[in-house]
Amino acid sequence: MKIQLKGLNNMKKILRISLLAISLVFISCEIPADLNDNPNEITVSDVDANLFLNGAQLANVIVQVSHLNRISGMFSGQLVGYASLYSNIHGYSLSTVESNGEWNRAYVGVVANTRHIQASAPEDKLLVGIAQVLEAHAISSLAILMGDVPFSEIVSDNQAPKFDGQKAALDGCSTLLSTAITTLSGATSRSEAYDIYFGGDKDKWIAAAYTLKARIALIKKDYASALQFSGTGISTSAGDMMYIPRGDIATPNGDKNLYWEILNGSRTGDLGNAKEGSRSYLIDILDPTNANYRGNLKTNEEARYGYYSIDENSSTGNTGVVEQFEPQPMVTYTENQLIKAEASARTSGFSSGLSALNSYRAWLATGGRLNSSYDDVAKYKYNAYVEADFISGGMENSDGLTKDQALLREIIEERYVSGFGTYMPFNDHRRLRGAGETNLIPPFPLNTPSATKHVERMPWAQDEITSNSTVSEDPGLFAKTAVNR
C-alpha cells in the first residue's frame, strides 16, 4: 500500500491507515490467526503494540542517516557531490523537496507509530519509554537541523499545527526524554525482537536518552547541563545506538548500509570524498601525505584515512565506512564522551577536559570504530596528551592560543573526524560560528568560488509548506536558527 502525506494537517485523517500500513510495510509480522476470519475488519487496535516499534525505528533510521545526513556531510567539508543531484546540492542549490522524505518519516513513520504504542499499551513501560525516546530523537533532530518545527500540536485536532520555536521544541524533546527515563526506570528489560536497536535492554535506552539530553544541551550551549547528562549517558561502545544492516549478500537490495545502497544504484559516481583532485577536507586532514594532516608524534591517522575514504564509483570496492553491512551511528559512546570532553573543558577546567579526551583516545587506540579491514595497529596511534602539548608552541598549539583554547580546538576537531556519518560536524560548525568561536572550527573551504557564507540550516519539507497554512515559505539555507544566533 502506498501512503502519500501532504502535510501534518491531514495526519489525523490518515492515522489509522498509516499506522497499520507503515508497520506492515516495514516489518514481516505474524497477524493472529483469528483475524483471518474477517480480514476486512482488521483495525489498528487488533495489531500488537510491539509490531509498530519496528516501523518507528526503521523510519528513524531514515531521519538520522539517510539523504539529509549525506547533505550535511557536503555542507561540512566531509563529502563532495560530483555529479547530478548531489553536484547541485554541493553547490548550495538545495530544494525544499529534498526534506520531504525525512520530514514524513519523522512525523508519520516515527510519531504516528510511537503515539499508537503509547495509547494502545500504556501499562507496558518498556514499550512506552522506548516510544518516547524515539519521538524525542526524531523531532529534536529536525529541530536542530531546521529551526522551528511542529511539536506541541502534532497528531492533534488542529488541521494546521503550529511551528514551535526551535528552543521550545528542543526543550519539549528534552522534557519528553526525562519522561522516558522515568518510564524506563520502572520497566523490566526483556528480549524484544521488534526492538532492532537494543533488543529490549532498558538500561541501554536510558543511557541513550541521557546522551540525547546532553546533545540538546550542547546545541543550546548549556555546557553545565551537557556535562551533567553525559555523565549518565552511553559509557561504552557496547551501548551504541546503530543502524545495523541485517540483509544478506544474495539479496541485491534492502537492509544494507544506506550509503552503499545509493552507490550500488542510480547514484554511482555522484557522491564521495576521496576522488583525486577533488577530495573532501576530512580526507585531507587524515591523509599522512597531505599538508593539512592532523597527525603528530602521538597520533597516526592512516587507518582512519582508509576507513573513511569513499570511492564514488564503486559499491563492492568500498570496504570501510560504507561497506554494505557496515553499521551507521546514530547515538553513541563517541558522541557522549566527546560531549563530556568539551563540556568538561568549558566548565570544569583544562585538566578535566584533557582527561575526558584521553579516555576517548584510549578507546581509539583499541581500534575504536574501525572494522576488520582497517584494524591494523601499525596504522593507528592515539597516545595520551599532556598539558605541555597544548601550551603555546606545544605539539597541539603552534599558533599561540591559550592552552584552554588549544584543547577545545583539538576536541572539536576530534568531534569533526569521529562524527563522520552523523549530524555532529554540521551542528558543531553552526553552533561555534553562532558563539563567535571560529578559531575552534575546522577550516574547511566553501564549496563554490562564488559562495560567501556557510549553510546555517536544512529546509522545511515542501509537502508541509504546501499544506500547512501556518507557514508560507522556507527561510532559506543561510538563515541562522535561534540557538545559533
C-alpha positions as CSV (number, residue, x, y, z in Angstrom):
1,M,0.0,0.0,0.0
2,K,1.4,3.4,-0.9
3,I,0.7,6.2,1.5
4,Q,1.0,9.8,0.4
5,L,1.2,12.5,3.1
6,K,0.9,16.1,2.0
7,G,1.4,17.6,5.5
8,L,0.7,17.3,9.2
9,N,-2.7,18.9,8.7
10,N,-4.2,15.7,7.4
11,M,-2.3,13.4,9.7
12,K,-5.2,12.7,11.9
13,K,-7.4,11.7,9.0
14,I,-5.0,9.0,7.8
15,L,-3.6,8.0,11.2
16,R,-5.4,4.6,11.4
17,I,-4.5,3.5,7.9
18,S,-1.0,4.9,8.0
19,L,-0.1,3.2,11.3
20,L,-1.2,-0.2,10.0
21,A,0.3,0.3,6.6
22,I,3.7,1.6,7.8
23,S,4.1,-1.3,10.2
24,L,3.2,-3.9,7.6
25,V,5.5,-2.3,5.0
26,F,8.5,-2.1,7.4
27,I,8.2,-5.5,9.1
28,S,7.2,-9.0,8.4
29,C,4.9,-9.7,11.3
30,E,2.6,-12.5,12.3
31,I,-1.0,-11.5,12.5
32,P,-3.1,-13.5,15.0
33,A,-4.8,-16.4,13.2
34,D,-8.3,-15.4,14.2
35,L,-8.1,-12.1,12.4
36,N,-8.1,-14.0,9.1
37,D,-11.7,-14.9,9.6
38,N,-12.7,-11.5,8.5
39,P,-9.7,-9.6,7.2
40,N,-11.9,-6.6,6.1
41,E,-12.4,-5.8,9.7
42,I,-8.7,-5.6,10.7
43,T,-8.1,-2.4,12.6
44,V,-5.0,-0.8,14.2
45,S,-6.2,-1.9,17.6
46,D,-6.1,-5.6,16.5
47,V,-2.3,-5.4,16.0
48,D,0.0,-5.9,18.9
49,A,1.7,-2.6,20.0
50,N,5.2,-4.0,19.7
51,L,4.7,-4.6,16.0
52,F,4.7,-0.8,15.5
53,L,8.1,-0.5,17.1
54,N,10.0,-1.9,14.2
55,G,8.4,0.6,11.8
56,A,9.1,3.5,14.0
57,Q,12.7,2.5,14.4
58,L,13.3,2.0,10.7
59,A,11.7,5.3,10.0
60,N,14.0,6.9,12.5
61,V,17.0,5.4,10.7
62,I,16.0,7.4,7.6
63,V,15.8,10.6,9.6
64,Q,19.2,10.0,11.1
65,V,21.5,8.5,8.5
66,S,19.9,9.0,5.0
67,H,19.6,11.8,2.5
68,L,19.8,14.8,4.8
69,N,22.7,13.3,6.6
70,R,24.6,13.0,3.4
71,I,23.7,16.6,2.5
72,S,25.0,17.8,5.9
73,G,28.3,16.0,5.1
74,M,28.6,18.0,1.9
75,F,27.9,21.2,3.9
76,S,30.6,20.4,6.5
77,G,33.5,19.5,4.3
78,Q,33.2,15.8,4.7
79,L,31.7,14.7,1.4
80,V,31.8,16.0,-2.2
81,G,28.9,16.0,-4.7
82,Y,30.5,15.1,-8.0
83,A,27.6,14.8,-10.4
84,S,23.8,15.1,-11.0
85,L,21.6,16.0,-8.0
86,Y,24.5,15.8,-5.5
87,S,26.6,18.2,-7.5
88,N,23.9,20.8,-7.4
89,I,23.4,20.4,-3.7
90,H,27.1,20.6,-3.1
91,G,26.9,24.0,-4.8
92,Y,24.3,25.0,-2.3
93,S,21.3,24.5,-4.6
94,L,19.0,22.7,-2.3
95,S,15.3,22.4,-2.9
96,T,12.7,22.1,-0.1
97,V,11.5,18.8,-1.7
98,E,14.8,17.2,-0.6
99,S,13.5,17.3,3.0
100,N,10.2,15.5,2.2
101,G,11.4,12.0,3.0
102,E,13.0,12.7,6.4
103,W,10.1,15.0,7.4
104,N,7.4,12.4,6.6
105,R,9.4,9.6,8.2
106,A,9.7,11.6,11.4
107,Y,6.1,12.7,11.7
108,V,4.3,9.7,10.3
109,G,6.9,6.9,10.4
110,V,8.1,7.7,13.9
111,V,5.5,9.9,15.7
112,A,2.3,8.2,14.5
113,N,3.6,4.8,15.4
114,T,5.1,5.8,18.7
115,R,1.9,7.6,19.7
116,H,-0.1,4.5,18.9
117,I,2.2,2.4,21.0
118,Q,1.7,4.7,24.0
119,A,-2.1,4.8,23.5
120,S,-2.6,1.0,23.0
121,A,-0.2,-0.3,25.6
122,P,0.0,2.3,28.3
123,E,0.9,-0.2,31.0
124,D,3.9,-1.6,29.1
125,K,6.6,0.7,30.5
126,L,9.3,-0.7,28.3
127,L,7.5,-0.1,25.0
128,V,6.1,3.3,26.2
129,G,9.6,4.5,27.3
130,I,11.2,3.4,24.0
131,A,8.5,5.1,22.1
132,Q,9.1,8.4,23.9
133,V,12.8,8.2,23.3
134,L,12.2,7.6,19.6
135,E,9.9,10.5,19.2
136,A,12.2,12.9,21.0
137,H,15.2,11.7,18.9
138,A,13.4,12.2,15.6
139,I,11.8,15.6,16.3
140,S,14.9,17.0,18.1
141,S,17.0,16.1,15.1
142,L,14.7,18.1,12.8
143,A,14.6,21.0,15.2
144,I,18.4,21.1,15.4
145,L,18.7,20.9,11.7
146,M,15.9,23.2,10.6
147,G,15.0,25.5,13.5
148,D,11.2,25.9,14.2
149,V,9.2,22.7,13.7
150,P,5.8,21.4,14.8
151,F,5.9,19.7,18.2
152,S,3.2,20.7,20.6
153,E,0.3,20.3,18.2
154,I,1.3,17.2,16.2
155,V,-1.2,14.4,16.0
156,S,-3.9,16.7,17.3
157,D,-7.3,18.0,16.1
158,N,-5.5,21.1,14.8
159,Q,-5.6,20.9,11.0
160,A,-2.6,23.2,10.7
161,P,-0.3,22.5,13.6
162,K,1.8,25.5,14.5
163,F,5.6,25.6,14.2
164,D,7.0,25.7,17.7
165,G,10.1,27.9,18.2
166,Q,13.3,25.9,17.9
167,K,14.2,26.4,21.6
168,A,10.7,25.5,22.7
169,A,10.7,22.3,20.5
170,L,14.1,21.3,21.9
171,D,13.0,21.9,25.5
172,G,9.9,19.9,24.8
173,C,12.0,17.0,23.4
174,S,14.3,17.2,26.4
175,T,11.3,17.0,28.8
176,L,10.0,14.0,26.8
177,L,13.4,12.3,27.3
178,S,13.2,12.9,31.0
179,T,9.7,11.4,31.0
180,A,11.1,8.4,29.0
181,I,13.9,7.9,31.6
182,T,11.4,7.8,34.4
183,T,9.1,5.4,32.5
184,L,12.0,3.1,31.6
185,S,13.4,3.2,35.1
186,G,10.1,1.5,36.2
187,A,10.3,-1.0,33.4
188,T,11.8,-4.5,33.2
189,S,14.1,-5.4,30.4
190,R,13.0,-8.3,28.2
191,S,14.0,-9.9,24.9
192,E,12.2,-7.9,22.4
193,A,12.7,-8.9,18.8
194,Y,11.0,-5.9,17.4
195,D,13.5,-3.6,19.1
196,I,16.2,-3.6,16.4
197,Y,18.3,-1.1,18.3
198,F,18.7,-2.6,21.8
199,G,16.7,-5.8,21.9
200,G,14.6,-4.6,24.8
201,D,17.5,-3.6,27.1
202,K,16.1,-0.8,29.2
203,D,19.4,0.3,30.5
204,K,20.8,1.0,27.0
205,W,17.7,3.0,26.2
206,I,18.1,5.1,29.4
207,A,21.7,5.8,28.6
208,A,20.8,6.8,25.1
209,A,18.1,9.1,26.4
210,Y,20.7,10.9,28.6
211,T,23.1,11.2,25.7
212,L,20.3,12.8,23.7
213,K,19.6,15.2,26.5
214,A,23.3,16.0,26.6
215,R,23.2,16.6,22.8
216,I,20.3,19.1,23.1
217,A,22.0,20.9,26.0
218,L,25.3,21.2,24.0
219,I,23.4,22.6,21.0
220,K,21.9,25.2,23.3
221,K,25.4,26.0,24.6
222,D,24.2,24.9,28.1
223,Y,27.5,23.2,28.8
224,A,26.9,22.6,32.5
225,S,23.8,20.6,31.7
226,A,25.6,18.8,28.8
227,L,28.3,17.7,31.3
228,Q,25.7,16.5,33.8
229,F,23.7,14.5,31.3
230,S,26.7,13.0,29.6
231,G,27.8,11.6,33.0
232,T,24.9,9.2,32.8
233,G,24.9,8.7,29.0
234,I,26.4,5.9,26.9
235,S,29.5,4.9,28.6
236,T,30.9,2.2,26.3
237,S,30.6,1.4,22.6
238,A,28.6,-1.7,23.5
239,G,25.7,0.8,24.2
240,D,25.8,2.5,20.8
241,M,22.5,3.1,19.0
242,M,23.4,2.0,15.5
243,Y,21.6,1.1,12.3
244,I,22.9,-2.4,11.7
245,P,22.1,-3.7,8.3
246,R,20.7,-7.2,8.5
247,G,20.4,-8.1,4.9
248,D,22.4,-10.8,3.0
249,I,24.8,-10.7,0.1
250,A,22.5,-12.8,-2.1
251,T,19.7,-10.1,-1.9
252,P,20.7,-7.2,-4.2
253,N,18.5,-4.6,-2.4
254,G,17.2,-4.0,1.0
255,D,18.6,-3.7,4.5
256,K,22.1,-2.6,3.6
257,N,24.2,0.4,4.6
258,L,22.2,3.3,3.2
259,Y,25.2,5.0,1.6
260,W,26.2,1.7,0.0
261,E,22.7,1.4,-1.5
262,I,23.0,4.7,-3.4
263,L,26.4,3.8,-4.8
264,N,25.0,0.4,-5.8
265,G,22.1,2.1,-7.5
266,S,21.4,5.2,-9.7
267,R,23.9,7.5,-7.8
268,T,27.1,5.6,-8.7
269,G,29.7,8.3,-9.3
270,D,27.7,11.1,-7.8
271,L,28.9,11.4,-4.2
272,G,32.1,10.5,-2.4
273,N,35.1,12.2,-0.8
274,A,38.4,10.7,-2.0
275,K,38.5,11.5,-5.7
276,E,41.9,12.8,-6.6
277,G,41.8,16.4,-7.4
278,S,38.6,16.9,-5.6
279,R,38.8,15.4,-2.1
280,S,37.0,16.5,1.0
281,Y,38.7,18.4,3.8
282,L,38.1,15.5,6.1
283,I,40.1,13.2,3.9
284,D,42.9,15.7,3.6
285,I,43.4,16.0,7.3
286,L,43.5,12.2,7.7
287,D,46.0,11.7,4.9
288,P,49.6,11.4,6.2
289,T,50.9,12.7,2.9
290,N,48.8,15.9,2.9
291,A,50.0,19.3,4.1
292,N,46.8,19.6,6.2
293,Y,47.4,16.2,8.0
294,R,46.3,16.4,11.6
295,G,48.6,13.6,12.9
296,N,51.7,14.1,15.1
297,L,54.1,12.1,17.1
298,K,51.2,10.9,19.3
299,T,48.6,10.4,16.6
300,N,48.7,8.2,13.5
301,E,45.5,8.6,11.3
302,E,46.5,6.2,8.4
303,A,43.8,3.7,9.4
304,R,41.0,6.2,9.6
305,Y,42.1,7.7,6.4
306,G,41.5,4.4,4.7
307,Y,38.3,3.6,6.6
308,Y,36.6,6.9,5.8
309,S,37.7,7.2,2.2
310,I,34.8,6.5,-0.2
311,D,35.2,5.5,-3.8
312,E,32.3,7.2,-5.5
313,N,32.3,4.8,-8.5
314,S,32.1,1.6,-6.6
315,S,29.9,-0.2,-4.1
316,T,31.7,-3.5,-4.0
317,G,35.1,-1.8,-3.8
318,N,34.3,0.1,-0.6
319,T,35.4,-1.9,2.5
320,G,35.3,0.9,5.1
321,V,32.6,3.2,6.4
322,V,30.2,2.5,3.5
323,E,30.7,-1.3,3.1
324,Q,27.3,-2.8,2.6
325,F,26.9,-4.3,6.1
326,E,28.8,-1.5,7.9
327,P,26.7,-0.2,10.9
328,Q,25.8,3.5,10.8
329,P,26.0,5.5,14.0
330,M,23.0,7.4,15.5
331,V,23.6,7.9,19.2
332,T,27.0,6.6,20.5
333,Y,29.7,6.5,23.1
334,T,31.8,8.6,20.8
335,E,29.3,11.4,20.9
336,N,28.7,11.1,24.6
337,Q,32.4,11.0,25.5
338,L,33.3,14.0,23.3
339,I,30.4,16.0,24.7
340,K,31.8,15.2,28.1
341,A,35.3,16.3,27.0
342,E,34.1,19.6,25.6
343,A,31.7,20.4,28.4
344,S,34.3,19.4,31.0
345,A,36.9,21.7,29.4
346,R,34.4,24.6,29.4
347,T,33.0,24.2,32.9
348,S,35.4,22.2,35.0
349,G,38.8,23.3,33.6
350,F,41.6,22.1,31.4
351,S,42.6,19.0,33.4
352,S,39.0,17.6,33.3
353,G,38.7,18.2,29.6
354,L,42.1,16.6,28.9
355,S,41.2,13.6,31.0
356,A,38.0,13.0,29.1
357,L,39.7,13.4,25.7
358,N,42.4,11.0,26.7
359,S,39.8,8.5,27.8
360,Y,38.4,8.6,24.3
361,R,41.8,8.4,22.7
362,A,42.4,5.3,24.7
363,W,39.4,3.7,23.1
364,L,40.6,4.8,19.7
365,A,43.9,3.1,20.5
366,T,42.0,-0.2,20.8
367,G,40.7,0.1,17.2
368,G,37.7,2.3,18.0
369,R,35.2,2.3,15.3
370,L,37.4,0.7,12.7
371,N,36.2,-2.5,11.1
372,S,38.3,-5.6,10.5
373,S,39.6,-4.3,7.1
374,Y,41.3,-1.4,8.8
375,D,42.0,-2.5,12.3
376,D,45.8,-2.7,11.8
377,V,47.7,-1.5,14.9
378,A,50.6,-0.5,12.7
379,K,48.4,2.2,11.1
380,Y,46.9,4.0,14.1
381,K,48.2,5.5,17.3
382,Y,46.4,7.7,19.9
383,N,48.8,8.2,22.8
384,A,47.7,10.3,25.7
385,Y,48.2,14.0,25.5
386,V,49.7,16.0,28.4
387,E,49.4,19.7,29.3
388,A,52.7,20.6,27.6
389,D,51.2,19.6,24.3
390,F,48.7,22.5,24.5
391,I,50.8,25.3,25.8
392,S,52.0,27.9,23.3
393,G,54.5,26.3,21.0
394,G,53.4,22.8,22.0
395,M,52.5,19.9,19.7
396,E,48.9,21.0,19.5
397,N,49.4,24.7,19.8
398,S,51.8,26.1,17.1
399,D,49.8,29.4,16.7
400,G,49.9,30.8,20.2
401,L,46.4,30.1,21.5
402,T,45.9,29.7,25.3
403,K,46.1,26.1,26.4
404,D,42.4,26.0,27.1
405,Q,41.6,27.2,23.5
406,A,44.1,24.7,22.1
407,L,42.5,21.9,24.0
408,L,39.0,22.9,22.9
409,R,40.2,23.1,19.3
410,E,41.6,19.5,19.5
411,I,38.3,18.2,21.0
412,I,36.2,19.9,18.3
413,E,38.5,18.5,15.6
414,E,38.1,15.1,17.1
415,R,34.4,15.5,17.0
416,Y,34.7,16.5,13.4
417,V,36.5,13.4,12.5
418,S,34.7,10.9,14.7
419,G,31.4,12.4,13.9
420,F,31.5,11.4,10.3
421,G,28.2,9.8,9.2
422,T,26.2,11.8,11.8
423,Y,25.0,15.4,12.0
424,M,27.6,16.3,14.6
425,P,30.1,18.1,12.3
426,F,27.4,20.2,10.7
427,N,25.8,21.0,14.1
428,D,29.1,21.9,15.6
429,H,30.1,24.2,12.8
430,R,26.9,26.2,13.1
431,R,27.0,26.3,16.9
432,L,30.5,27.6,17.1
433,R,30.0,30.2,14.5
434,G,27.0,31.4,16.4
435,A,29.1,31.6,19.5
436,G,31.8,33.6,17.7
437,E,34.3,30.8,18.3
438,T,35.5,30.5,14.7
439,N,39.1,29.8,15.8
440,L,37.9,26.4,17.0
441,I,36.3,25.3,13.8
442,P,38.0,23.0,11.3
443,P,38.6,25.5,8.4
444,F,37.1,23.6,5.5
445,P,36.5,25.8,2.5
446,L,33.3,26.9,1.0
447,N,32.0,24.6,-1.8
448,T,32.0,27.1,-4.6
449,P,34.2,30.1,-5.5
450,S,31.2,32.4,-5.6
451,A,29.9,31.4,-2.1
452,T,30.4,33.9,0.7
453,K,29.0,32.1,3.7
454,H,28.3,28.6,5.1
455,V,24.9,26.9,5.3
456,E,23.0,27.6,8.6
457,R,20.1,25.1,8.3
458,M,18.3,22.5,6.3
459,P,15.0,23.5,4.7
460,W,11.5,22.6,5.8
461,A,9.7,19.9,3.7
462,Q,7.9,21.2,0.6
463,D,4.9,19.0,1.4
464,E,4.5,20.8,4.7
465,I,4.9,24.2,3.3
466,T,2.3,23.5,0.6
467,S,-0.3,22.1,3.0
468,N,0.1,23.9,6.3
469,S,-1.5,27.4,6.4
470,T,0.7,28.5,9.4
471,V,3.8,28.6,7.1
472,S,4.2,30.3,3.8
473,E,7.8,29.9,2.8
474,D,11.1,28.4,4.0
475,P,13.6,30.9,5.5
476,G,16.4,29.6,3.3
477,L,19.7,27.8,3.9
478,F,21.6,30.9,5.2
479,A,19.1,32.0,7.9
480,K,20.5,31.3,11.4
481,T,18.4,29.3,13.7
482,A,17.5,30.6,17.2
483,V,20.2,28.5,19.0
484,N,22.9,29.7,16.7
485,R,22.2,33.5,16.6
